[in-house]
Amino acid sequence: MSYNRIVTPRAYMDRLSFDLANGFRTISNYTIIQDDGSTAVTFDGGQLEDIFDMRPTNFATIASTSQKFHIQIDTGMSSDTVAEANFLAILGHNMEEASAMFRVVHDDSSTMASANSVTASTAVTAVVNAAQSTVTVYSAEDLDGGINSSVATFTCTDASEFDNHIGGIIKIDNEKMLLKSINSEDLTVTRAVHGSTAASHDDGERIYFDYSDCIQPANNGWTLITWANNNSDNQYYRIEFLDNAGAGSNFAADLKIGSIMLGEYIDFPSSPDMNVGFDIDYDGTKIVTSSGGSTFANTSYLGSPVWAKTNPWILAASASENIASKNSKAYGRRKYNMNFSYVADTDLFQANMHAAHGAMIDGSDLYSQFFHKSLGSHLPFLLTIDKDNTTTPEGDYGLFRLANGGLNSTQSAHRFWDTKLNLVEHW
């Protein structure tokens, strides 16, 4: 909808920075490594910590020669309920320029032995800059012999279809395999890339690429995906990055990542009252008056610095002109003042305000899922002013903090409360 039309807000609360801030996790619980599990990723700029500091302007640059790599998150939670997530945001990236795609998998095992991949769901909300690829199936009715060893060679009708996917993951029925080489019509694969021990396969089975879960951003800038809550097999999350040509290919350019957010979102129970306040504050400028009465502007900043490839919150392809132009950049800092009247006590508070930690993490009320997870004004969060906007959703988003630092509420009727939000843009 955009035009700054405030409907029903949604806040995306980052579990990664929350766990780092309260000391439950350290950066050692968030690892980055190439897909072989042993080769370090080369940083041409920045470091791993920059990816989790909630500042998209402070980006890390990963060498294009790193090929397929992954970032793995150990939530430290063995309980499926409290370890669940339903969104991933990657802010300040250049994935279109780098010809990169990614997918999210999760498992209770750090080896991802039986990993589950998430599917971006437009039924939950609109995805932003995230086209999810579909399964590509190839005819393989004339496979020569079964695949019943750790390494096997077989023939299909048109192996040239696989030319650009050396190192990619394929499937024979539901078993994942790594495509190693092609010689004329022969494909050589390694079985069980995720550690499965499925039975041997026979002639006539179908072969297809396991890129069906990959997200391919069409633009540089930022990407947001949501999915239905994964309430099982979720102690570990792995975000896999690879070039569009396959796991064995270099990226088209060094891959830049400004910030990664993973966690759960919370919808506000209603729209705010009509008297919403919205300001754009040019707070980086101070007016100085000289002894002679002349005035001068002393400006320390005009607005958010640019991201890795674009202006903040802009989606643009590398071929676009001036995608980080100073002339087209939005200056100033956004501020919202919202009042919510007659909020049900069940929407605002927990049933037990001293409940066990599981309720604090996995509740459905604003206190535990919004105010608690932002730690007052300590942590920023991703906010949209219209959770159902599917036409131009990127215009409704931003990183914000609580300006007043906490929960303020007044009882307005039996079991109903009034509460307010003062939000200030963060960068």
N, C-alpha and C positions, 0 to 999 in steps of 0.2 A: 504493500500500500504506500508506504513511505510518506512524503510530504510532512514528515515528523508527526504523523497521526498516531497517537498513543492509544493502543487498544488493550490487549492483555499482555503484560510483560512476562518474560521468561529469563531466568538467571542461570547461567552455566557455571557451576562451581567446580573449580579445579582441585581434585584430590591430591595431585602431585605436590603442588606448592603448600597445601594444607599440611600434609604429612612431613614435609621438610621444615615448615615453620614451627610445628609443635614438637619436633624432635623424634617423632616416631620412625621416620625414615631419614637416611643420609644419602648423599649423592652416589655412594657406593652401591646402593640398591637399584640405581638406574644405570644400566650399562649399554654401551654401543660397540658393535663388533661386526666384522664382515660375516657373510653367510656361512663360511666354513666353520665358524665357531671359535677360531683361534687367531685370525689375522686382525690386527688393530686397524681401525678406521683412521685415515689421515685427515687431520684438520689443517686446511690452508688458512684459516682465520678463526679466532674464537676458540671455545672449548665446550665440553658437554654441559657444564654448569649454565652456560648462556641460554641453552634451550629450555631451561626450567625456571628462569628468573622472572617470567611474566612481563618481560619488556621486549616486544617484537622488534624494536629498533636496535637492540643489541643482539645481533644474529651470529650464528656459527656458520662457517663455510667448510663443507666437506668435499674433499678432492674427487673429481669426476672419475678417477681411476679406482675408487673404492668399490665400484660395481655394486652388486646387491649387498645390502647390510641391514641390520635391524637394531632398533632401540628396544631394550627389554625392561619392563617395570616389574619389580617384586613388591606387591602391595603389603606383604607381611601378614596378610589376613587369610587364614585357612577356612574361614566361614564364608560360604557362598553368598549369603545374604549381604554381608557388609563389604564384600569385595566387588560387588557388581558395579557396572558403569553403563552409561547409555549415550555418551557423546565423545568425540575427539575433535579438537580444533588445532590446526596448524597455521600459525599466524606469521606473516612476513616471509613467505617462501618464494622461490623462483622455479617451481616445478615445471611450468610450461617451458621455460627457457632450457631447463636441464633435461627435458623429455622424460620426466620421472613420474612414476606411479607408486602407490603404496596400498597396503592392506593391513588390517588389524586382526590378530588372532589372540586367543587366550586359552589357558590351560592351568590345571593345578600342578603340573610338572614343569620345571624350568627348562626341560629339553623339548617341550612342546610335542611330546610323543603322540598325543591324540588331540592335537590343537583344533579348536573351533574358530572359524572365521566369522566376523560380523558382517551383516548385510545392511547397508545404508537404507533407511526406510523413509520414503516420502509419505507413508501413512502416519508416521510419527510427527514429522515436520519437514519442511523443505530443506534439502541439502543445498549448500552454498559452494559453487565452484567444484563440484564433485560428480563426475559422470562415472557410474559403476559399470564396468565391462560385463558383457554377457558371455556365457559359455560358448566356446567355439568347438564344434564337434567335427571330426574328420572321419571319412569312411575308411574302415580298416577290416573289411570283410575277408580279405585274403592274407591275413597275418600268417607268416610262415613259421609254424610251430608255436608252442606255448611259451610263456615267460615263467620259468620255474627255477631260476637261479638268481644270484645277487646281481649279476650283469648279464644282459641278454641283448641279442640283435634280432630284429624282425623286419619284415618288409610290408609296406602299405602301398596303395595305388599311386600316391603323389607325395613323395617325401619333400618335394620342393616347397610345400606349404609350410614346412617347419624351418626353412632356411634362416630366418631371422630370430630364431628362438633357442639357439644353442645355450645350454645352461638353464633353460626355463624348466618349470615344473609341468609335467603332463600327468594324465591319469589313464590307467587302464581300468575300466569300470570305476570303482571308488578307491583304488589304491594309488597313492601319489608316488611318482617316479621322477628322477632327474634326467633330462635329455642331455646326453654327453657329446654325441657326434653324429654326423650324417655322411654316408658314403653312397652316392647315387640314390637308390630307393631304400637303402638300409638305414634304420635308426638304431643307435646303440643307447640303451638307457640303464640307469642304476636303480634298482628297486628299493622301495621303502625309505624315502628321504626323511620321513618323520618317524622312523623307527618301527613301523608296523611290520607284521609278519604274516601278511595275507597269503592265502593259498595261491598256487600257480594259476596262470591264466591260459586259456585255450584260444584256438582260432575263432575268428568271428566276433571277438569282443571289440568294443568301441574305444577309441583313443581320442582324448581332447586335452586342451591346455587348461591348467588350473589357474587361469587369470580371471576367472569369473568374479572373484571377490575384490579385484584391484580397483582402486579409485584413481582416475586419470584427470587431474585438474586441467581445464582448458585454458586457464589464465594464471599468471603470476599474481601474488597478493596474499590470499588466505583461503582456507578451506575448512568447512565444518560439516561433519556427518553425525547423524544420530541413528540409534537403532533401539529396538525393543530391549529392555533390561535383560542382560545375560546373567541369570541368577544361578549359574553353576559353572564349575571348572574355570575359575577366574582369579586365582591367586596371582598368576603371572599374565601380563599383557605384553605382546610383542608387536611393534609397528615395523613392518618390513618395507624397505624402499628399494626399488630397482628401476632400471631404464626400461622404456617402453619396448625395446627390442629384446628384452630377456635378461635373466639373471647374470649371464656371462658377458654382458656388454657394459662398456663405460657409459656414464651419463654424458649427455651432449654438452654439459657445462658443469662447473662446480656447483654442487647443490647447497643452497642457502636456506637455513631454517631459523626463524626468529624466536618462536615460542611454541611449545606443545602443551596443550591442556587436555586432561583426561578426567572424566568424573561423571557426575549426574547433574541433570538440570532440575530446576524447580519452577513450576508455573505458579504465578500469583493467582489467588482464587477468583479475582474479578478485575475489571478495569479500575483505574484510579478515579477519584472524584474529578469533576469537570474543571476545577480550579487548579490545574497543573501549572507549575511554574517551569519555564525553560529559559535558560540564559546561555549566551556565548560570552565567556569572560576572557578578555585579552589581558590576563593577569601578569604577563611577562614584561609589561611596560610600566615604568614609573615616570611621572612628569616631575622634572626638577626645575625650580625657579631660581634664576640667578639673582645676584644682589641688585642688578639693574631692572629686575622685573621681567626679563625675557624667560620664556619657557623652552625647555629642551626635553626630548624623549630619550630615556635610557632604557633600552630593551635588551633583556637577557635571553628571551626566547619569544617566538611568535606563535608557536604551536608545536605539535609533535614532530620530531625528526622523521625523515623519510625511512621507509622500510628497505629491505634488501634490494628490491627491484621496482617498487611502486610507492606512491604516496599511501599513507595509512588508510586502510579499509577500501582501497581501490582494487578492482579486478581488471587486468589488462594483459594482453599478449605481448611478447617481446617485440613483435613487428609494429606495435602501436607507437605513434610518435609522442614524445614527451610524457611517457607514462609516469615519470617522477618529476614532472615540471614544477618549478617553484611558482609559476603563474597560476596553475590550476589547483594548487594545494589548498586545502581548507585550513585556515588559521583559527586560533582561539581554542578555548577549552569549554566543552559542553557541560551543562549542569541541569539537573532535573530536581524538582521538588514535587513529590507526589503524596497525596493523602488517600487513604483507603478507609472507607466508613463501613461499619457493620460487618466486620470480618468475623466469621464464626470462630469461637474459641478453639475448635478442633482443627481449624486451618492455621491458626496462629501459634498455638502452644502444643506441647506434648501432653499425653494423658498423665504422665508422671514426669515432673520437671527434674527429677533425680533418677531417671531411668538408667539402665545399663548402657554401656557404650554402643551396643548394637542399635538401640533406638536413636541414639544421637547421630549415628552415621546413616541409618537406613529409614529414617522417618519420612513423613509426608507433610510436615508442618513447616511454616516459615521460620520459626525460631531455630530448629535444629538444622534445617537444610540450607538456610540462607544466612541468618545472622551468625550462627555458630560457625559455619564453614568459611565465612569471610573473616572470622576472628575480629569482629568489630570492623574497624577501618584498616586493619593490618593488611589484608589481602584484597587485590582487585578481582573482579569477576567479569565474565563476558555477559553482556545484557542485550536483549532485543526488546523493543517496545511493542512489538506485534508478533507474537509467537506463531501466528497462522499466515503470515505473509509469504506467499509462494511466487509472487511476480518479480519484485525487485527486493528480495530480502536483505541484501548486503547493505542497503541504505539505512536499515533500522538497528544496526549493531554498533557496539563499542565496548571498550574496557572501562569499567567504572569502579570507584570505591564508595563506601559509605562516608559521607562528609561529617555526619554527626556522631559516628563511632559506635552506635548501639541501637538496641530496640527501644522505641518509645511508643507506649500504647496507653489508651484511656478507655475504660469500659463505658460503652454507650447504651447498652441494653442488657437484659439478662442473657448471658452466654454470647454476647457480641462485643467487639472491641473496635476502636478506631486506632489506626497506626499510620505512620508517615515515613517517607524515605527522602533523604537529601543525598543526592548522588553527584559525584564530581568525576569528570573524565580522567583516566590514568594513562600515562605513557612512560 
